[in-house]
């Protein structure tokens, strides 16, 4: 018999807790917490008041910054 969605979620959390421990499981879950707001509306507002040159500069800087993003150590 297939499991309910609630059963799968409960089993998934239990697997996380068993594998990582409570503290690290919570840290893992917090990493995927959804944001807030209306992204589409805010994006349009932001794009209307931000010069294209500033956006391109930001994109180039982000490329440099992203090169080291996976070197973060969490203690």
N, C-alpha and C positions, 0 to 999 in steps of 0.2 A: 504494500500500500504506500503511495507517495506521501512524503512528509508535507506538512503545511508550511507556508512561508515563515510563520512564527517559530516553528520547530527548527527549521534550517538556520534561522538567525540565532536562536538560542544555542544550537550546536556549534555554530561558527564562533560565537563569543567564547564558549567553553573551550574550544580548541585553541583560541588565542591565549586565554588565561593559562591553560595547561602548558602551552609552548613557551610563552614569553614571561609569564608571571603577571600579576595584577598591574603593577606599576607600568611596566613596559607595554602591556596590552593597551592600557589607557593612553599612553603616549602615542601609540600607533593609531588608535581610533581618532585621537584629536587631530592628527595629521590630515585626515580626510573630512573634517567638519565642513559642511557647506557654508558658503558666505551669505551675505545679506544684500538686499537692494535689488534694483532693476538694472541689470548690466546694460541692456540694449539702450535704454533711455539715457543712462549716465554716459555711455560711450558716445552717443550722438552729441550730447551737450559738450563733452570734452573735445571731440573732433572739431566742432564748430568754432571753438575758441582757441585752439592750439594750431600754430602755424605748421605747415607740412615740414619745413626745415627742422623744427624742434622734434617732430616725430621721428624723422630719419636719424637725427643725431642720437636720440634715445635708443633707437633700434640698434645702431652700431655699437653703442656702449653696452647694451644688454648682451650682444654677441660676445664681447670680451669678458663680461662678468659670468656668463653661462659656462664658459670653459672650465671654471673651477667649482661649479655648483655641487658636484658630487664628491668633493673632497671634505665636506663637512663631517666632523666627528661629534657624535652625541654622547656625552658622558652622563 
